[in-house]
Amino acid sequence: MSLINQMLKDLDARRAAGSERSELPGEVRFLPAERRSSWRLLAAGAAALVAATAAALWWLRPPQPAPVAPGPQAAARLPADTAVAKPPAAAAPERKPPVGPQAESAPAIPAAPAATERSGTQTQSAAVSAAKPTAVKRAAKAAVEPVAARPATPVIVGARPAPPTAAGKQAATETMRETVAEGTAEEPPPRIEKRVREATAHERAENHLHRGLGLLNQGRVGEAMAGLRVALHEEPGHTRARLALSGILIEGRKLAEARELLGEGLALDAAQPALALPMARIQAELGDLPGAERTLAAAAAGASAEQNGFHAGVLQRLARHEEAIGAYREALRLAPGAGVWWMGLAISLEAAGQPAQAREAYARAKSSGSLSPELAGFVDAKLRALK
């Protein structure tokens, strides 16, 4: 220190000697050497005092206690990476640290320990209070800075929320399933009542019909007839079962039984064409032409070409040619290629006194090509006779 003072004195002496030789204006004056020396001495003394104080605080600093884990409630209030409570100094407005030799030489002073420390805390607090306020604030800010420097999570106003991750979706699905399960668990399970539905008469008749037809295909005629009779017993109006059974009786030349069976069906529905034609055939074969004509006339509405042609033949045999002509024309309207009906029409026309139309009908019968050789010869003879 004395060496520094001596150097300063020599520098002032040289400046004073040079000023005597230089010609300077009267307004320029130098400060006395004593005033400058005293200011530098004060600055050096203050720096030495701060350094000595910091060294004494560091030497007398008690050992730091092990950090105590916060309780459940305290841990919930503190961040995950904070071990001590945030001191009040961190919440104060930030002040710029002083610039100068004192601020640069002041060491960082750690934050005061918790109330559980021993008597060394009082000595440290007294030493800190002895330091200048700016140095103490600088040290407090440095001690708290690791906690306060943690960046806060930015909040973007108006931004869309991030899309849920796969784990979040799975958790939401599980929660929904649990909620639905809890809601449905309280509801009683639905009662399931099993009831055997009885088959209707039509269904039972259909079953017996199919069984009887199967037996008929196997050649078991007796069993087939028994099954068909059961079907008619279940449903008397079952037309297919009645026709199947009557067909078996007709093939067996049991015409009386067949006529009775078909008559029972027509008694239920006289306008049933499917039953009227076989019934009229049996009646005509047994010589009951008037009965056959009445049966066919009752079912004339919606009659087929075959039924109209058979009806025309019955009328012709009864010598009712005008009616027979109308029935033949209706049959040929439905089946114009039937040569036998053209021949029947020609016979009725010739009997009614219409030879020209009769010859034309004979010609149509010959050109159909559907006549047997015997009938074809008969038609040729008629054509030669009507020339």
Kinemage of the C-alpha trace (Angstrom):
@kinemage 1
@onewidth
@group {chain A} dominant
@subgroup {mainchain}
@vectorlist {calphas} color= white
{ca met a 1} P 0.000 0.000 0.000
{ca ser a 2} L 2.863 2.417 0.797
{ca leu a 3} L 4.424 1.602 -2.564
{ca ile a 4} L 1.224 2.587 -4.312
{ca asn a 5} L 1.051 5.851 -2.399
{ca gln a 6} L 4.654 6.632 -3.261
{ca met a 7} L 4.015 6.018 -6.953
{ca leu a 8} L 0.997 8.304 -6.851
{ca lys a 9} L 3.034 11.038 -5.172
{ca asp a 10} L 5.778 10.814 -7.807
{ca leu a 11} L 3.195 11.035 -10.559
{ca asp a 12} L 1.673 14.144 -8.988
{ca ala a 13} L 5.082 15.748 -8.610
{ca arg a 14} L 5.937 15.212 -12.277
{ca arg a 15} L 2.594 16.625 -13.333
{ca ala a 16} L 3.110 19.697 -11.104
{ca ala a 17} L 6.600 20.282 -12.547
{ca gly a 18} L 5.341 19.986 -16.082
{ca ser a 19} L 2.506 22.394 -15.428
{ca glu a 20} L 4.955 25.134 -14.463
{ca arg a 21} L 6.665 24.846 -17.811
{ca ser a 22} L 3.496 24.652 -19.887
{ca glu a 23} L 1.398 27.585 -20.804
{ca leu a 24} L -2.202 26.736 -19.924
{ca pro a 25} L -5.224 28.900 -19.663
{ca gly a 26} L -6.071 30.293 -16.314
{ca glu a 27} L -9.393 28.385 -16.109
{ca val a 28} L -7.677 24.925 -16.061
{ca arg a 29} L -6.645 23.851 -12.581
{ca phe a 30} L -5.464 20.484 -11.175
{ca leu a 31} L -6.858 18.946 -8.041
{ca pro a 32} L -4.491 18.845 -5.154
{ca ala a 33} L -2.631 15.563 -4.773
{ca glu a 34} L -3.848 15.151 -1.211
{ca arg a 35} L -7.567 15.087 -2.241
{ca arg a 36} L -7.014 12.464 -4.936
{ca ser a 37} L -4.952 10.317 -2.643
{ca ser a 38} L -7.621 10.327 0.069
{ca trp a 39} L -10.372 9.152 -2.360
{ca arg a 40} L -8.281 6.230 -3.570
{ca leu a 41} L -7.473 5.268 0.002
{ca leu a 42} L -11.160 5.172 0.919
{ca ala a 43} L -11.992 2.936 -2.063
{ca ala a 44} L -9.164 0.532 -1.287
{ca gly a 45} L -10.191 0.376 2.373
{ca ala a 46} L -13.826 -0.407 1.539
{ca ala a 47} L -12.770 -3.219 -0.808
{ca ala a 48} L -10.505 -4.699 1.823
{ca leu a 49} L -13.325 -4.532 4.417
{ca val a 50} L -15.795 -6.362 2.152
{ca ala a 51} L -13.211 -9.054 1.328
{ca ala a 52} L -12.415 -9.565 5.014
{ca thr a 53} L -16.129 -9.790 5.876
{ca ala a 54} L -16.785 -12.374 3.165
{ca ala a 55} L -13.807 -14.461 4.278
{ca ala a 56} L -15.022 -14.384 7.875
{ca leu a 57} L -18.566 -15.441 6.867
{ca trp a 58} L -17.263 -18.315 4.780
{ca trp a 59} L -14.984 -19.464 7.623
{ca leu a 60} L -17.726 -19.293 10.251
{ca arg a 61} L -20.445 -20.892 8.017
{ca pro a 62} L -21.962 -23.907 9.821
{ca pro a 63} L -22.386 -27.214 7.974
{ca gln a 64} L -25.514 -27.393 5.808
{ca pro a 65} L -28.146 -29.797 7.168
{ca ala a 66} L -29.459 -32.580 4.953
{ca pro a 67} L -32.590 -31.535 3.092
{ca val a 68} L -35.755 -32.865 4.697
{ca ala a 69} L -38.334 -34.343 2.345
{ca pro a 70} L -41.553 -32.348 2.511
{ca gly a 71} L -44.686 -34.008 3.833
{ca pro a 72} L -47.535 -35.051 1.602
{ca gln a 73} L -49.300 -31.720 1.888
{ca ala a 74} L -46.157 -29.648 1.380
{ca ala a 75} L -45.038 -31.811 -1.544
{ca ala a 76} L -48.335 -31.206 -3.216
{ca arg a 77} L -47.893 -27.440 -2.921
{ca leu a 78} L -44.233 -27.344 -4.044
{ca pro a 79} L -42.927 -28.137 -7.533
{ca ala a 80} L -41.391 -31.559 -8.055
{ca asp a 81} L -37.790 -30.262 -8.346
{ca thr a 82} L -37.899 -27.758 -5.379
{ca ala a 83} L -36.306 -28.935 -2.116
{ca val a 84} L -36.712 -25.777 0.020
{ca ala a 85} L -39.386 -23.108 0.376
{ca lys a 86} L -39.128 -20.138 -1.919
{ca pro a 87} L -37.786 -17.161 0.098
{ca pro a 88} L -39.717 -13.899 0.103
{ca ala a 89} L -36.926 -12.131 -1.747
{ca ala a 90} L -37.762 -14.041 -4.942
{ca ala a 91} L -41.240 -12.495 -5.080
{ca ala a 92} L -39.890 -8.924 -4.773
{ca pro a 93} L -39.418 -6.838 -7.935
{ca glu a 94} L -36.165 -7.515 -9.675
{ca arg a 95} L -33.514 -4.860 -9.040
{ca lys a 96} L -30.435 -4.396 -11.115
{ca pro a 97} L -27.260 -5.213 -9.178
{ca pro a 98} L -25.054 -2.195 -8.381
{ca val a 99} L -22.076 -1.621 -10.612
{ca gly a 100} L -18.882 -0.738 -8.834
{ca pro a 101} L -15.907 -2.137 -7.013
{ca gln a 102} L -17.984 -3.059 -3.964
{ca ala a 103} L -20.560 -5.125 -5.942
{ca glu a 104} L -17.842 -6.914 -7.911
{ca ser a 105} L -15.863 -7.901 -4.831
{ca ala a 106} L -18.907 -9.063 -2.781
{ca pro a 107} L -19.108 -12.892 -2.731
{ca ala a 108} L -22.389 -14.813 -3.090
{ca ile a 109} L -23.993 -15.311 0.330
{ca pro a 110} L -26.144 -18.465 0.614
{ca ala a 111} L -29.740 -18.240 1.803
{ca ala a 112} L -30.411 -18.503 5.516
{ca pro a 113} L -31.049 -22.119 6.645
{ca ala a 114} L -34.357 -23.306 8.151
{ca ala a 115} L -35.372 -22.753 11.748
{ca thr a 116} L -34.043 -26.225 12.665
{ca glu a 117} L -30.357 -25.108 12.371
{ca arg a 118} L -28.199 -24.691 15.454
{ca ser a 119} L -26.699 -21.556 16.995
{ca gly a 120} L -24.487 -20.912 13.964
{ca thr a 121} L -27.519 -19.369 12.265
{ca gln a 122} L -27.499 -16.355 14.588
{ca thr a 123} L -23.838 -15.637 13.888
{ca gln a 124} L -24.393 -15.883 10.131
{ca ser a 125} L -27.434 -13.554 10.302
{ca ala a 126} L -25.461 -10.959 12.245
{ca ala a 127} L -22.645 -11.064 9.720
{ca val a 128} L -25.040 -10.695 6.812
{ca ser a 129} L -26.715 -7.673 8.417
{ca ala a 130} L -23.322 -6.062 8.836
{ca ala a 131} L -22.710 -6.164 5.094
{ca lys a 132} L -24.043 -3.473 2.829
{ca pro a 133} L -27.693 -3.812 1.692
{ca thr a 134} L -26.826 -4.105 -1.983
{ca ala a 135} L -24.437 -6.993 -1.406
{ca val a 136} L -26.989 -8.836 0.740
{ca lys a 137} L -29.709 -8.470 -1.914
{ca arg a 138} L -27.230 -9.617 -4.559
{ca ala a 139} L -26.409 -12.731 -2.547
{ca ala a 140} L -30.083 -13.498 -1.803
{ca lys a 141} L -30.939 -13.245 -5.474
{ca ala a 142} L -28.056 -15.548 -6.396
{ca ala a 143} L -29.188 -18.132 -3.831
{ca val a 144} L -32.781 -18.114 -5.003
{ca glu a 145} L -32.012 -17.882 -8.726
{ca pro a 146} L -31.972 -21.702 -9.428
{ca val a 147} L -35.570 -21.911 -8.233
{ca ala a 148} L -36.845 -18.715 -9.811
{ca ala a 149} L -35.026 -19.352 -13.095
{ca arg a 150} L -37.246 -22.292 -13.888
{ca pro a 151} L -39.224 -21.239 -17.001
{ca ala a 152} L -42.960 -21.203 -16.729
{ca thr a 153} L -45.048 -23.181 -19.154
{ca pro a 154} L -46.189 -20.821 -21.929
{ca val a 155} L -49.919 -20.451 -22.403
{ca ile a 156} L -51.143 -19.775 -25.921
{ca val a 157} L -54.534 -18.118 -25.938
{ca gly a 158} L -56.901 -19.420 -28.619
{ca ala a 159} L -54.704 -22.394 -29.597
{ca arg a 160} L -56.307 -25.741 -30.265
{ca pro a 161} L -55.779 -28.416 -27.628
{ca ala a 162} L -53.292 -31.119 -28.436
{ca pro a 163} L -54.823 -34.300 -29.879
{ca pro a 164} L -55.233 -37.068 -27.326
{ca thr a 165} L -52.561 -39.718 -27.287
{ca ala a 166} L -53.178 -43.447 -27.664
{ca ala a 167} L -52.802 -43.924 -23.916
{ca gly a 168} L -55.327 -41.157 -23.252
{ca lys a 169} L -57.818 -42.682 -25.688
{ca gln a 170} L -57.420 -46.106 -24.092
{ca ala a 171} L -57.924 -44.648 -20.607
{ca ala a 172} L -61.051 -42.793 -21.738
{ca thr a 173} L -62.394 -45.984 -23.336
{ca glu a 174} L -61.779 -47.985 -20.166
{ca thr a 175} L -63.524 -45.311 -18.090
{ca met a 176} L -66.526 -45.345 -20.419
{ca arg a 177} L -66.681 -49.139 -20.276
{ca glu a 178} L -66.593 -49.098 -16.492
{ca thr a 179} L -69.377 -46.499 -16.426
{ca val a 180} L -71.525 -48.530 -18.794
{ca ala a 181} L -70.796 -51.691 -16.822
{ca glu a 182} L -71.808 -49.995 -13.582
{ca gly a 183} L -75.035 -48.751 -15.188
{ca thr a 184} L -75.944 -52.111 -16.675
{ca ala a 185} L -74.957 -54.123 -13.637
{ca glu a 186} L -77.808 -52.622 -11.670
{ca glu a 187} L -80.408 -53.596 -14.280
{ca pro a 188} L -81.828 -57.092 -13.911
{ca pro a 189} L -81.129 -59.438 -16.799
{ca pro a 190} L -83.994 -59.792 -19.258
{ca arg a 191} L -86.214 -62.786 -18.806
{ca ile a 192} L -86.211 -65.233 -21.657
{ca glu a 193} L -89.377 -67.230 -21.907
{ca lys a 194} L -89.279 -70.181 -24.229
{ca arg a 195} L -92.623 -71.105 -25.659
{ca val a 196} L -93.199 -73.986 -28.004
{ca arg a 197} L -95.278 -72.682 -30.898
{ca glu a 198} L -97.831 -75.152 -32.051
{ca ala a 199} L -98.002 -75.775 -35.783
{ca thr a 200} L -101.091 -74.552 -37.564
{ca ala a 201} L -103.504 -76.888 -39.357
{ca his a 202} L -102.119 -75.813 -42.718
{ca glu a 203} L -98.556 -76.523 -41.599
{ca arg a 204} L -99.502 -79.970 -40.314
{ca ala a 205} L -101.370 -80.727 -43.561
{ca glu a 206} L -98.331 -79.660 -45.603
{ca asn a 207} L -96.102 -81.965 -43.566
{ca his a 208} L -98.370 -84.965 -44.148
{ca leu a 209} L -98.667 -84.112 -47.865
{ca his a 210} L -94.899 -84.088 -48.380
{ca arg a 211} L -94.528 -87.279 -46.402
{ca gly a 212} L -97.269 -88.984 -48.457
{ca leu a 213} L -95.750 -87.899 -51.785
{ca gly a 214} L -92.396 -89.212 -50.649
{ca leu a 215} L -93.919 -92.571 -49.797
{ca leu a 216} L -95.735 -92.616 -53.173
{ca asn a 217} L -92.436 -92.123 -55.009
{ca gln a 218} L -91.076 -95.092 -53.078
{ca gly a 219} L -93.982 -97.218 -54.267
{ca arg a 220} L -95.586 -97.441 -50.836
{ca val a 221} L -99.069 -96.532 -52.105
{ca gly a 222} L -101.049 -97.646 -49.068
{ca glu a 223} L -98.942 -95.604 -46.627
{ca ala a 224} L -99.063 -92.647 -49.011
{ca met a 225} L -102.879 -92.726 -49.157
{ca ala a 226} L -103.062 -92.893 -45.358
{ca gly a 227} L -100.812 -89.847 -45.038
{ca leu a 228} L -102.867 -87.902 -47.584
{ca arg a 229} L -106.093 -88.710 -45.745
{ca val a 230} L -104.498 -87.356 -42.514
{ca ala a 231} L -103.585 -84.165 -44.386
{ca leu a 232} L -107.210 -83.742 -45.508
{ca his a 233} L -108.349 -84.376 -41.960
{ca glu a 234} L -106.097 -81.558 -40.722
{ca glu a 235} L -107.225 -79.175 -43.487
{ca pro a 236} L -110.235 -80.263 -45.580
{ca gly a 237} L -109.706 -77.416 -48.031
{ca his a 238} L -106.179 -78.521 -48.933
{ca thr a 239} L -106.537 -78.814 -52.736
{ca arg a 240} L -103.194 -80.452 -53.496
{ca ala a 241} L -103.730 -83.245 -50.991
{ca arg a 242} L -107.250 -83.903 -52.380
{ca leu a 243} L -106.016 -83.966 -55.978
{ca ala a 244} L -103.138 -86.301 -55.112
{ca leu a 245} L -105.423 -88.741 -53.331
{ca ser a 246} L -108.083 -88.613 -56.118
{ca gly a 247} L -105.389 -89.259 -58.723
{ca ile a 248} L -104.330 -92.421 -56.883
{ca leu a 249} L -107.977 -93.567 -56.788
{ca ile a 250} L -108.542 -92.841 -60.512
{ca glu a 251} L -105.409 -94.794 -61.465
{ca gly a 252} L -106.693 -97.613 -59.331
{ca arg a 253} L -110.028 -97.401 -61.192
{ca lys a 254} L -111.805 -96.513 -57.987
{ca leu a 255} L -113.956 -93.932 -59.768
{ca ala a 256} L -116.800 -93.905 -57.269
{ca glu a 257} L -114.461 -93.132 -54.369
{ca ala a 258} L -112.685 -90.519 -56.461
{ca arg a 259} L -116.001 -88.879 -57.420
{ca glu a 260} L -117.052 -88.782 -53.766
{ca leu a 261} L -113.710 -87.332 -52.707
{ca leu a 262} L -113.822 -84.606 -55.378
{ca gly a 263} L -117.458 -83.875 -54.622
{ca glu a 264} L -116.543 -83.138 -50.987
{ca gly a 265} L -113.982 -80.607 -52.198
{ca leu a 266} L -116.421 -78.930 -54.599
{ca ala a 267} L -118.971 -78.723 -51.804
{ca leu a 268} L -116.486 -76.483 -49.972
{ca asp a 269} L -115.748 -74.404 -53.125
{ca ala a 270} L -117.818 -75.142 -56.241
{ca ala a 271} L -115.819 -72.641 -58.354
{ca gln a 272} L -112.552 -74.504 -57.913
{ca pro a 273} L -111.354 -75.252 -61.475
{ca ala a 274} L -108.646 -77.636 -60.302
{ca leu a 275} L -111.285 -79.971 -58.837
{ca ala a 276} L -114.024 -79.357 -61.460
{ca leu a 277} L -112.137 -80.840 -64.444
{ca pro a 278} L -111.279 -84.234 -62.881
{ca met a 279} L -114.760 -84.435 -61.407
{ca ala a 280} L -116.347 -83.755 -64.870
{ca arg a 281} L -114.130 -86.395 -66.501
{ca ile a 282} L -115.283 -88.999 -63.984
{ca gln a 283} L -118.905 -87.988 -64.480
{ca ala a 284} L -118.618 -88.113 -68.281
{ca glu a 285} L -116.937 -91.521 -68.149
{ca leu a 286} L -119.698 -92.795 -65.890
{ca gly a 287} L -122.266 -91.467 -68.397
{ca asp a 288} L -123.402 -88.450 -66.399
{ca leu a 289} L -122.983 -85.810 -69.157
{ca pro a 290} L -125.495 -83.336 -67.682
{ca gly a 291} L -123.740 -83.581 -64.326
{ca ala a 292} L -120.365 -83.053 -65.996
{ca glu a 293} L -121.704 -80.001 -67.873
{ca arg a 294} L -123.071 -78.497 -64.649
{ca thr a 295} L -119.773 -79.084 -62.874
{ca leu a 296} L -117.824 -77.337 -65.651
{ca ala a 297} L -120.304 -74.476 -65.958
{ca ala a 298} L -120.014 -73.724 -62.238
{ca ala a 299} L -116.253 -73.308 -62.608
{ca ala a 300} L -116.263 -71.607 -66.033
{ca ala a 301} L -114.855 -68.345 -64.672
{ca gly a 302} L -111.123 -68.414 -65.088
{ca ala a 303} L -111.177 -71.820 -66.747
{ca ser a 304} L -108.104 -73.038 -68.581
{ca ala a 305} L -107.895 -73.923 -72.282
{ca glu a 306} L -108.144 -77.622 -71.444
{ca gln a 307} L -111.257 -77.109 -69.327
{ca asn a 308} L -112.934 -74.989 -72.043
{ca gly a 309} L -112.111 -77.600 -74.697
{ca phe a 310} L -113.525 -80.445 -72.565
{ca his a 311} L -116.618 -78.373 -71.802
{ca ala a 312} L -117.129 -77.763 -75.564
{ca gly a 313} L -116.894 -81.513 -76.198
{ca val a 314} L -119.524 -82.228 -73.502
{ca leu a 315} L -121.851 -79.606 -75.028
{ca gln a 316} L -121.312 -81.102 -78.507
{ca arg a 317} L -122.236 -84.556 -77.236
{ca leu a 318} L -125.333 -82.996 -75.723
{ca ala a 319} L -126.112 -81.547 -79.208
{ca arg a 320} L -125.792 -77.980 -77.917
{ca his a 321} L -123.688 -76.886 -80.899
{ca glu a 322} L -124.109 -73.130 -80.545
{ca glu a 323} L -122.758 -73.285 -77.003
{ca ala a 324} L -120.095 -75.725 -78.114
{ca ile a 325} L -118.930 -73.283 -80.850
{ca gly a 326} L -118.435 -70.565 -78.196
{ca ala a 327} L -116.526 -72.913 -75.870
{ca tyr a 328} L -114.272 -74.113 -78.725
{ca arg a 329} L -113.482 -70.561 -79.789
{ca glu a 330} L -112.515 -69.676 -76.192
{ca ala a 331} L -110.244 -72.710 -75.962
{ca leu a 332} L -108.563 -71.875 -79.319
{ca arg a 333} L -108.051 -68.292 -78.184
{ca leu a 334} L -105.913 -69.657 -75.345
{ca ala a 335} L -104.275 -72.426 -77.410
{ca pro a 336} L -104.507 -71.651 -81.171
{ca gly a 337} L -102.339 -74.596 -82.206
{ca ala a 338} L -104.626 -77.364 -80.880
{ca gly a 339} L -105.722 -79.254 -84.051
{ca val a 340} L -108.282 -81.438 -82.265
{ca trp a 341} L -110.233 -78.393 -81.136
{ca trp a 342} L -110.221 -76.960 -84.671
{ca met a 343} L -111.709 -80.250 -85.807
{ca gly a 344} L -114.340 -80.082 -83.016
{ca leu a 345} L -115.193 -76.497 -83.988
{ca ala a 346} L -115.606 -77.565 -87.633
{ca ile a 347} L -117.984 -80.389 -86.659
{ca ser a 348} L -120.198 -78.009 -84.609
{ca leu a 349} L -120.142 -75.395 -87.426
{ca glu a 350} L -121.158 -78.002 -90.010
{ca ala a 351} L -123.954 -79.206 -87.687
{ca ala a 352} L -125.104 -75.589 -87.221
{ca gly a 353} L -125.408 -75.125 -91.016
{ca gln a 354} L -122.215 -73.132 -91.653
{ca pro a 355} L -120.324 -75.260 -94.253
{ca ala a 356} L -117.936 -72.537 -95.433
{ca gln a 357} L -116.691 -71.793 -91.935
{ca ala a 358} L -116.628 -75.525 -91.207
{ca arg a 359} L -114.349 -76.171 -94.238
{ca glu a 360} L -112.025 -73.376 -93.078
{ca ala a 361} L -111.853 -74.904 -89.569
{ca tyr a 362} L -111.052 -78.337 -91.070
{ca ala a 363} L -108.228 -76.767 -93.049
{ca arg a 364} L -106.793 -75.185 -89.878
{ca ala a 365} L -106.977 -78.538 -88.108
{ca lys a 366} L -105.030 -80.233 -90.941
{ca ser a 367} L -102.374 -77.500 -91.049
{ca ser a 368} L -101.743 -77.716 -87.293
{ca gly a 369} L -99.946 -81.013 -87.772
{ca ser a 370} L -100.958 -82.196 -84.303
{ca leu a 371} L -103.623 -84.710 -85.390
{ca ser a 372} L -103.200 -88.431 -85.168
{ca pro a 373} L -103.303 -90.412 -88.460
{ca glu a 374} L -106.867 -91.531 -87.868
{ca leu a 375} L -108.083 -87.974 -87.196
{ca ala a 376} L -106.058 -86.621 -90.102
{ca gly a 377} L -107.839 -89.085 -92.452
{ca phe a 378} L -111.204 -87.992 -91.087
{ca val a 379} L -110.369 -84.323 -91.750
{ca asp a 380} L -109.266 -85.058 -95.349
{ca ala a 381} L -112.544 -86.821 -96.028
{ca lys a 382} L -114.515 -83.845 -94.728
{ca leu a 383} L -112.523 -81.418 -96.857
{ca arg a 384} L -113.277 -83.409 -100.006
{ca ala a 385} L -116.962 -83.591 -99.049
{ca leu a 386} L -117.284 -79.817 -98.530
{ca lys a 387} L -115.817 -78.766 -101.885
